[in-house]
């Protein structure tokens, strides 16, 4: 069931709906705000929209890297599982 939350991202108050629990929503908001603050610290005098876009790009880059690592690990696990199945079948 969706719940309504009032959040603040980069000083902008927003109303959002989510199936997630409040603690999780808060952790997502904290993560996004931390990423935006990193951008603001590294580059002076950016417009809010530019900060948001750069933070979104940084978050997307991290996500895609982790997704690639996850896919690689899943592939390795599938290969190992297939080898184990073959070993079990050959032992029977």
TORMARSE-282286 format. One record per atom (N, C-alpha, C): residue in three letters; residue number from 1; x, y, z; atom name. Coordinates in nm, 2 decimals, decimal comma. Layout:
[node 'ALA'; NUM; [X; Y; Z]; 'CA']
...
***
This chain:
[node 'UNK'; 1; [0,08; -0,12; 0,00]; 'N']
[node 'UNK'; 1; [0,00; 0,00; 0,00]; 'CA']
[node 'UNK'; 1; [0,09; 0,12; 0,00]; 'C']
[node 'UNK'; 2; [0,06; 0,22; -0,09]; 'N']
[node 'UNK'; 2; [0,14; 0,34; -0,10]; 'CA']
[node 'UNK'; 2; [0,12; 0,43; 0,02]; 'C']
[node 'UNK'; 3; [0,22; 0,49; 0,06]; 'N']
[node 'UNK'; 3; [0,22; 0,59; 0,17]; 'CA']
[node 'UNK'; 3; [0,27; 0,72; 0,11]; 'C']
[node 'UNK'; 4; [0,22; 0,83; 0,17]; 'N']
[node 'UNK'; 4; [0,26; 0,96; 0,13]; 'CA']
[node 'UNK'; 4; [0,37; 1,01; 0,22]; 'C']
[node 'UNK'; 5; [0,48; 1,07; 0,17]; 'N']
[node 'UNK'; 5; [0,59; 1,12; 0,24]; 'CA']
[node 'UNK'; 5; [0,62; 1,26; 0,20]; 'C']
[node 'UNK'; 6; [0,66; 1,34; 0,29]; 'N']
[node 'UNK'; 6; [0,71; 1,48; 0,26]; 'CA']
[node 'UNK'; 6; [0,86; 1,47; 0,28]; 'C']
[node 'UNK'; 7; [0,93; 1,50; 0,17]; 'N']
[node 'UNK'; 7; [1,07; 1,49; 0,17]; 'CA']
[node 'UNK'; 7; [1,13; 1,62; 0,13]; 'C']
[node 'UNK'; 8; [1,26; 1,64; 0,15]; 'N']
[node 'UNK'; 8; [1,33; 1,76; 0,11]; 'CA']
[node 'UNK'; 8; [1,46; 1,71; 0,04]; 'C']
[node 'UNK'; 9; [1,47; 1,75; -0,08]; 'N']
[node 'UNK'; 9; [1,59; 1,72; -0,16]; 'CA']
[node 'UNK'; 9; [1,65; 1,85; -0,21]; 'C']
[node 'UNK'; 10; [1,78; 1,88; -0,17]; 'N']
[node 'UNK'; 10; [1,85; 2,00; -0,21]; 'CA']
[node 'UNK'; 10; [1,76; 2,13; -0,18]; 'C']
[node 'UNK'; 11; [1,70; 2,12; -0,06]; 'N']
[node 'UNK'; 11; [1,62; 2,24; -0,01]; 'CA']
[node 'UNK'; 11; [1,48; 2,25; -0,08]; 'C']
[node 'UNK'; 12; [1,45; 2,16; -0,16]; 'N']
[node 'UNK'; 12; [1,32; 2,16; -0,23]; 'CA']
[node 'UNK'; 12; [1,23; 2,06; -0,16]; 'C']
[node 'UNK'; 13; [1,11; 2,11; -0,11]; 'N']
[node 'UNK'; 13; [1,02; 2,02; -0,04]; 'CA']
[node 'UNK'; 13; [0,93; 1,95; -0,14]; 'C']
[node 'UNK'; 14; [0,92; 1,82; -0,13]; 'N']
[node 'UNK'; 14; [0,84; 1,74; -0,22]; 'CA']
[node 'UNK'; 14; [0,75; 1,64; -0,15]; 'C']
[node 'UNK'; 15; [0,63; 1,62; -0,21]; 'N']
[node 'UNK'; 15; [0,54; 1,51; -0,16]; 'CA']
[node 'UNK'; 15; [0,56; 1,39; -0,25]; 'C']
[node 'UNK'; 16; [0,59; 1,28; -0,20]; 'N']
[node 'UNK'; 16; [0,60; 1,16; -0,28]; 'CA']
[node 'UNK'; 16; [0,52; 1,04; -0,22]; 'C']
[node 'UNK'; 17; [0,49; 0,95; -0,31]; 'N']
[node 'UNK'; 17; [0,42; 0,83; -0,27]; 'CA']
[node 'UNK'; 17; [0,51; 0,71; -0,29]; 'C']
[node 'UNK'; 18; [0,51; 0,61; -0,19]; 'N']
[node 'UNK'; 18; [0,60; 0,50; -0,21]; 'CA']
[node 'UNK'; 18; [0,54; 0,38; -0,13]; 'C']
[node 'UNK'; 19; [0,57; 0,26; -0,18]; 'N']
[node 'UNK'; 19; [0,54; 0,14; -0,11]; 'CA']
[node 'UNK'; 19; [0,64; 0,11; 0,01]; 'C']
[node 'UNK'; 20; [0,75; 0,18; 0,00]; 'N']
[node 'UNK'; 20; [0,86; 0,15; 0,10]; 'CA']
[node 'UNK'; 20; [0,83; 0,21; 0,24]; 'C']
[node 'UNK'; 21; [0,90; 0,16; 0,34]; 'N']
[node 'UNK'; 21; [0,88; 0,20; 0,47]; 'CA']
[node 'UNK'; 21; [0,95; 0,34; 0,49]; 'C']
[node 'UNK'; 22; [0,91; 0,41; 0,59]; 'N']
[node 'UNK'; 22; [0,97; 0,55; 0,61]; 'CA']
[node 'UNK'; 22; [1,12; 0,55; 0,62]; 'C']
[node 'UNK'; 23; [1,17; 0,45; 0,69]; 'N']
[node 'UNK'; 23; [1,32; 0,44; 0,72]; 'CA']
[node 'UNK'; 23; [1,39; 0,43; 0,58]; 'C']
[node 'UNK'; 24; [1,34; 0,35; 0,49]; 'N']
[node 'UNK'; 24; [1,40; 0,33; 0,36]; 'CA']
[node 'UNK'; 24; [1,39; 0,46; 0,28]; 'C']
[node 'UNK'; 25; [1,27; 0,52; 0,28]; 'N']
[node 'UNK'; 25; [1,26; 0,64; 0,20]; 'CA']
[node 'UNK'; 25; [1,36; 0,75; 0,26]; 'C']
[node 'UNK'; 26; [1,37; 0,76; 0,39]; 'N']
[node 'UNK'; 26; [1,47; 0,85; 0,45]; 'CA']
[node 'UNK'; 26; [1,61; 0,82; 0,40]; 'C']
[node 'UNK'; 27; [1,64; 0,69; 0,39]; 'N']
[node 'UNK'; 27; [1,78; 0,65; 0,35]; 'CA']
[node 'UNK'; 27; [1,80; 0,69; 0,21]; 'C']
[node 'UNK'; 28; [1,70; 0,68; 0,12]; 'N']
[node 'UNK'; 28; [1,72; 0,72; -0,02]; 'CA']
[node 'UNK'; 28; [1,73; 0,87; -0,03]; 'C']
[node 'UNK'; 29; [1,65; 0,94; 0,05]; 'N']
[node 'UNK'; 29; [1,66; 1,09; 0,04]; 'CA']
[node 'UNK'; 29; [1,80; 1,13; 0,09]; 'C']
[node 'UNK'; 30; [1,85; 1,07; 0,20]; 'N']
[node 'UNK'; 30; [1,98; 1,10; 0,25]; 'CA']
[node 'UNK'; 30; [2,09; 1,08; 0,15]; 'C']
[node 'UNK'; 31; [2,08; 0,96; 0,08]; 'N']
[node 'UNK'; 31; [2,18; 0,93; -0,02]; 'CA']
[node 'UNK'; 31; [2,18; 1,03; -0,14]; 'C']
[node 'UNK'; 32; [2,06; 1,07; -0,18]; 'N']
[node 'UNK'; 32; [2,05; 1,17; -0,29]; 'CA']
[node 'UNK'; 32; [2,10; 1,30; -0,25]; 'C']
[node 'UNK'; 33; [2,07; 1,34; -0,13]; 'N']
[node 'UNK'; 33; [2,12; 1,47; -0,08]; 'CA']
[node 'UNK'; 33; [2,27; 1,47; -0,06]; 'C']
[node 'UNK'; 34; [2,33; 1,36; -0,02]; 'N']
[node 'UNK'; 34; [2,47; 1,34; 0,00]; 'CA']
[node 'UNK'; 34; [2,54; 1,36; -0,14]; 'C']
[node 'UNK'; 35; [2,48; 1,29; -0,24]; 'N']
[node 'UNK'; 35; [2,54; 1,30; -0,38]; 'CA']
[node 'UNK'; 35; [2,53; 1,44; -0,43]; 'C']
[node 'UNK'; 36; [2,42; 1,51; -0,40]; 'N']
[node 'UNK'; 36; [2,41; 1,65; -0,45]; 'CA']
[node 'UNK'; 36; [2,51; 1,74; -0,37]; 'C']
[node 'UNK'; 37; [2,53; 1,72; -0,25]; 'N']
[node 'UNK'; 37; [2,62; 1,80; -0,17]; 'CA']
[node 'UNK'; 37; [2,77; 1,77; -0,22]; 'C']
[node 'UNK'; 38; [2,80; 1,65; -0,26]; 'N']
[node 'UNK'; 38; [2,93; 1,62; -0,32]; 'CA']
[node 'UNK'; 38; [2,95; 1,70; -0,44]; 'C']
[node 'UNK'; 39; [2,85; 1,71; -0,53]; 'N']
[node 'UNK'; 39; [2,86; 1,79; -0,65]; 'CA']
[node 'UNK'; 39; [2,88; 1,94; -0,62]; 'C']
[node 'UNK'; 40; [2,80; 1,99; -0,52]; 'N']
[node 'UNK'; 40; [2,81; 2,13; -0,48]; 'CA']
[node 'UNK'; 40; [2,95; 2,16; -0,42]; 'C']
[node 'UNK'; 41; [3,01; 2,07; -0,35]; 'N']
[node 'UNK'; 41; [3,14; 2,09; -0,29]; 'CA']
[node 'UNK'; 41; [3,25; 2,09; -0,40]; 'C']
[node 'UNK'; 42; [3,23; 2,01; -0,50]; 'N']
[node 'UNK'; 42; [3,34; 2,00; -0,60]; 'CA']
[node 'UNK'; 42; [3,33; 2,11; -0,71]; 'C']
[node 'UNK'; 43; [3,22; 2,17; -0,72]; 'N']
[node 'UNK'; 43; [3,20; 2,27; -0,83]; 'CA']
[node 'UNK'; 43; [3,13; 2,39; -0,77]; 'C']
[node 'UNK'; 44; [3,18; 2,50; -0,78]; 'N']
[node 'UNK'; 44; [3,12; 2,62; -0,72]; 'CA']
[node 'UNK'; 44; [3,02; 2,69; -0,82]; 'C']
[node 'UNK'; 45; [2,93; 2,76; -0,76]; 'N']
[node 'UNK'; 45; [2,83; 2,84; -0,84]; 'CA']
[node 'UNK'; 45; [2,76; 2,77; -0,95]; 'C']
[node 'UNK'; 46; [2,70; 2,66; -0,92]; 'N']
[node 'UNK'; 46; [2,61; 2,59; -1,01]; 'CA']
[node 'UNK'; 46; [2,47; 2,62; -0,98]; 'C']
[node 'UNK'; 47; [2,39; 2,62; -1,08]; 'N']
[node 'UNK'; 47; [2,24; 2,63; -1,06]; 'CA']
[node 'UNK'; 47; [2,19; 2,50; -1,00]; 'C']
[node 'UNK'; 48; [2,08; 2,51; -0,93]; 'N']
[node 'UNK'; 48; [2,02; 2,39; -0,87]; 'CA']
[node 'UNK'; 48; [2,00; 2,28; -0,97]; 'C']
[node 'UNK'; 49; [1,94; 2,31; -1,09]; 'N']
[node 'UNK'; 49; [1,92; 2,21; -1,19]; 'CA']
[node 'UNK'; 49; [2,05; 2,14; -1,23]; 'C']
[node 'UNK'; 50; [2,15; 2,22; -1,25]; 'N']
[node 'UNK'; 50; [2,28; 2,16; -1,29]; 'CA']
[node 'UNK'; 50; [2,33; 2,07; -1,18]; 'C']
[node 'UNK'; 51; [2,32; 2,10; -1,06]; 'N']
[node 'UNK'; 51; [2,36; 2,01; -0,95]; 'CA']
[node 'UNK'; 51; [2,28; 1,88; -0,95]; 'C']
[node 'UNK'; 52; [2,15; 1,90; -0,97]; 'N']
[node 'UNK'; 52; [2,06; 1,78; -0,98]; 'CA']
[node 'UNK'; 52; [2,10; 1,69; -1,10]; 'C']
[node 'UNK'; 53; [2,13; 1,75; -1,21]; 'N']
[node 'UNK'; 53; [2,17; 1,67; -1,33]; 'CA']
[node 'UNK'; 53; [2,30; 1,60; -1,31]; 'C']
[node 'UNK'; 54; [2,40; 1,67; -1,26]; 'N']
[node 'UNK'; 54; [2,53; 1,61; -1,23]; 'CA']
[node 'UNK'; 54; [2,52; 1,50; -1,13]; 'C']
[node 'UNK'; 55; [2,44; 1,52; -1,02]; 'N']
[node 'UNK'; 55; [2,42; 1,42; -0,92]; 'CA']
[node 'UNK'; 55; [2,35; 1,29; -0,98]; 'C']
[node 'UNK'; 56; [2,25; 1,32; -1,06]; 'N']
[node 'UNK'; 56; [2,18; 1,21; -1,13]; 'CA']
[node 'UNK'; 56; [2,28; 1,13; -1,22]; 'C']
[node 'UNK'; 57; [2,37; 1,20; -1,29]; 'N']
[node 'UNK'; 57; [2,47; 1,13; -1,37]; 'CA']
[node 'UNK'; 57; [2,56; 1,05; -1,29]; 'C']
[node 'UNK'; 58; [2,61; 1,10; -1,17]; 'N']
[node 'UNK'; 58; [2,70; 1,03; -1,08]; 'CA']
[node 'UNK'; 58; [2,63; 0,90; -1,03]; 'C']
[node 'UNK'; 59; [2,51; 0,92; -0,98]; 'N']
[node 'UNK'; 59; [2,43; 0,81; -0,93]; 'CA']
[node 'UNK'; 59; [2,41; 0,70; -1,04]; 'C']
[node 'UNK'; 60; [2,38; 0,74; -1,16]; 'N']
[node 'UNK'; 60; [2,36; 0,65; -1,27]; 'CA']
[node 'UNK'; 60; [2,48; 0,57; -1,30]; 'C']
[node 'UNK'; 61; [2,60; 0,64; -1,30]; 'N']
[node 'UNK'; 61; [2,72; 0,57; -1,32]; 'CA']
[node 'UNK'; 61; [2,75; 0,47; -1,22]; 'C']
[node 'UNK'; 62; [2,73; 0,50; -1,09]; 'N']
[node 'UNK'; 62; [2,75; 0,40; -0,99]; 'CA']
[node 'UNK'; 62; [2,66; 0,28; -1,00]; 'C']
[node 'UNK'; 63; [2,53; 0,31; -1,03]; 'N']
[node 'UNK'; 63; [2,43; 0,21; -1,05]; 'CA']
[node 'UNK'; 63; [2,47; 0,11; -1,16]; 'C']
[node 'UNK'; 64; [2,51; 0,17; -1,28]; 'N']
[node 'UNK'; 64; [2,55; 0,09; -1,39]; 'CA']
[node 'UNK'; 64; [2,67; 0,00; -1,37]; 'C']
[node 'UNK'; 65; [2,77; 0,06; -1,30]; 'N']
[node 'UNK'; 65; [2,89; -0,02; -1,26]; 'CA']
[node 'UNK'; 65; [2,85; -0,14; -1,17]; 'C']
[node 'UNK'; 66; [2,77; -0,11; -1,07]; 'N']
[node 'UNK'; 66; [2,73; -0,22; -0,98]; 'CA']
[node 'UNK'; 66; [2,64; -0,32; -1,05]; 'C']
[node 'UNK'; 67; [2,56; -0,27; -1,14]; 'N']
[node 'UNK'; 67; [2,47; -0,37; -1,22]; 'CA']
[node 'UNK'; 67; [2,56; -0,46; -1,30]; 'C']
[node 'UNK'; 68; [2,67; -0,41; -1,36]; 'N']
[node 'UNK'; 68; [2,76; -0,49; -1,43]; 'CA']
[node 'UNK'; 68; [2,83; -0,59; -1,34]; 'C']
[node 'UNK'; 69; [2,87; -0,55; -1,23]; 'N']
[node 'UNK'; 69; [2,94; -0,64; -1,13]; 'CA']
[node 'UNK'; 69; [2,84; -0,75; -1,09]; 'C']
[node 'UNK'; 70; [2,72; -0,71; -1,06]; 'N']
[node 'UNK'; 70; [2,61; -0,81; -1,02]; 'CA']
[node 'UNK'; 70; [2,59; -0,91; -1,13]; 'C']
[node 'UNK'; 71; [2,58; -0,86; -1,26]; 'N']
[node 'UNK'; 71; [2,55; -0,95; -1,37]; 'CA']
[node 'UNK'; 71; [2,67; -1,05; -1,39]; 'C']
[node 'UNK'; 72; [2,79; -1,00; -1,37]; 'N']
[node 'UNK'; 72; [2,91; -1,09; -1,38]; 'CA']
[node 'UNK'; 72; [2,91; -1,19; -1,27]; 'C']
[node 'UNK'; 73; [2,88; -1,15; -1,15]; 'N']
[node 'UNK'; 73; [2,88; -1,25; -1,04]; 'CA']
[node 'UNK'; 73; [2,76; -1,35; -1,05]; 'C']
[node 'UNK'; 74; [2,65; -1,31; -1,10]; 'N']
[node 'UNK'; 74; [2,54; -1,40; -1,13]; 'CA']
[node 'UNK'; 74; [2,58; -1,50; -1,24]; 'C']
[node 'UNK'; 75; [2,65; -1,45; -1,34]; 'N']
[node 'UNK'; 75; [2,70; -1,55; -1,44]; 'CA']
[node 'UNK'; 75; [2,79; -1,65; -1,39]; 'C']
[node 'UNK'; 76; [2,88; -1,60; -1,30]; 'N']
[node 'UNK'; 76; [2,98; -1,70; -1,24]; 'CA']
[node 'UNK'; 76; [2,91; -1,80; -1,15]; 'C']
[node 'UNK'; 77; [2,81; -1,75; -1,07]; 'N']
[node 'UNK'; 77; [2,73; -1,85; -0,99]; 'CA']
[node 'UNK'; 77; [2,66; -1,95; -1,07]; 'C']
[node 'UNK'; 78; [2,60; -1,90; -1,18]; 'N']
[node 'UNK'; 78; [2,53; -2,00; -1,27]; 'CA']
[node 'UNK'; 78; [2,62; -2,10; -1,33]; 'C']
[node 'UNK'; 79; [2,74; -2,06; -1,37]; 'N']
[node 'UNK'; 79; [2,84; -2,15; -1,42]; 'CA']
[node 'UNK'; 79; [2,88; -2,25; -1,32]; 'C']
[node 'UNK'; 80; [2,90; -2,21; -1,20]; 'N']
[node 'UNK'; 80; [2,94; -2,30; -1,09]; 'CA']
[node 'UNK'; 80; [2,83; -2,40; -1,06]; 'C']
[node 'UNK'; 81; [2,70; -2,35; -1,06]; 'N']
[node 'UNK'; 81; [2,59; -2,43; -1,03]; 'CA']
[node 'UNK'; 81; [2,58; -2,54; -1,14]; 'C']
[node 'UNK'; 82; [2,59; -2,50; -1,26]; 'N']
[node 'UNK'; 82; [2,59; -2,60; -1,37]; 'CA']
[node 'UNK'; 82; [2,70; -2,71; -1,36]; 'C']
[node 'UNK'; 83; [2,82; -2,66; -1,32]; 'N']
[node 'UNK'; 83; [2,93; -2,76; -1,30]; 'CA']
[node 'UNK'; 83; [2,90; -2,86; -1,18]; 'C']
[node 'UNK'; 84; [2,84; -2,80; -1,08]; 'N']
[node 'UNK'; 84; [2,81; -2,89; -0,96]; 'CA']
[node 'UNK'; 84; [2,70; -2,99; -1,00]; 'C']
[node 'UNK'; 85; [2,60; -2,94; -1,08]; 'N']
[node 'UNK'; 85; [2,49; -3,03; -1,12]; 'CA']
[node 'UNK'; 85; [2,55; -3,14; -1,21]; 'C']
[node 'UNK'; 86; [2,65; -3,11; -1,30]; 'N']
[node 'UNK'; 86; [2,71; -3,21; -1,38]; 'CA']
[node 'UNK'; 86; [2,79; -3,31; -1,30]; 'C']
[node 'UNK'; 87; [2,86; -3,26; -1,20]; 'N']
[node 'UNK'; 87; [2,94; -3,35; -1,11]; 'CA']
[node 'UNK'; 87; [2,85; -3,44; -1,03]; 'C']
[node 'UNK'; 88; [2,74; -3,39; -0,98]; 'N']
[node 'UNK'; 88; [2,64; -3,47; -0,91]; 'CA']
[node 'UNK'; 88; [2,58; -3,58; -1,00]; 'C']
[node 'UNK'; 89; [2,54; -3,54; -1,13]; 'N']
[node 'UNK'; 89; [2,48; -3,63; -1,22]; 'CA']
[node 'UNK'; 89; [2,58; -3,74; -1,26]; 'C']
[node 'UNK'; 90; [2,71; -3,70; -1,28]; 'N']
[node 'UNK'; 90; [2,81; -3,80; -1,32]; 'CA']
[node 'UNK'; 90; [2,85; -3,89; -1,21]; 'C']
[node 'UNK'; 91; [2,83; -3,85; -1,08]; 'N']
[node 'UNK'; 91; [2,86; -3,93; -0,97]; 'CA']
[node 'UNK'; 91; [2,75; -4,04; -0,94]; 'C']
[node 'UNK'; 92; [2,63; -4,02; -1,00]; 'N']
[node 'UNK'; 92; [2,52; -4,11; -0,97]; 'CA']
[node 'UNK'; 92; [2,53; -4,23; -1,06]; 'C']
***
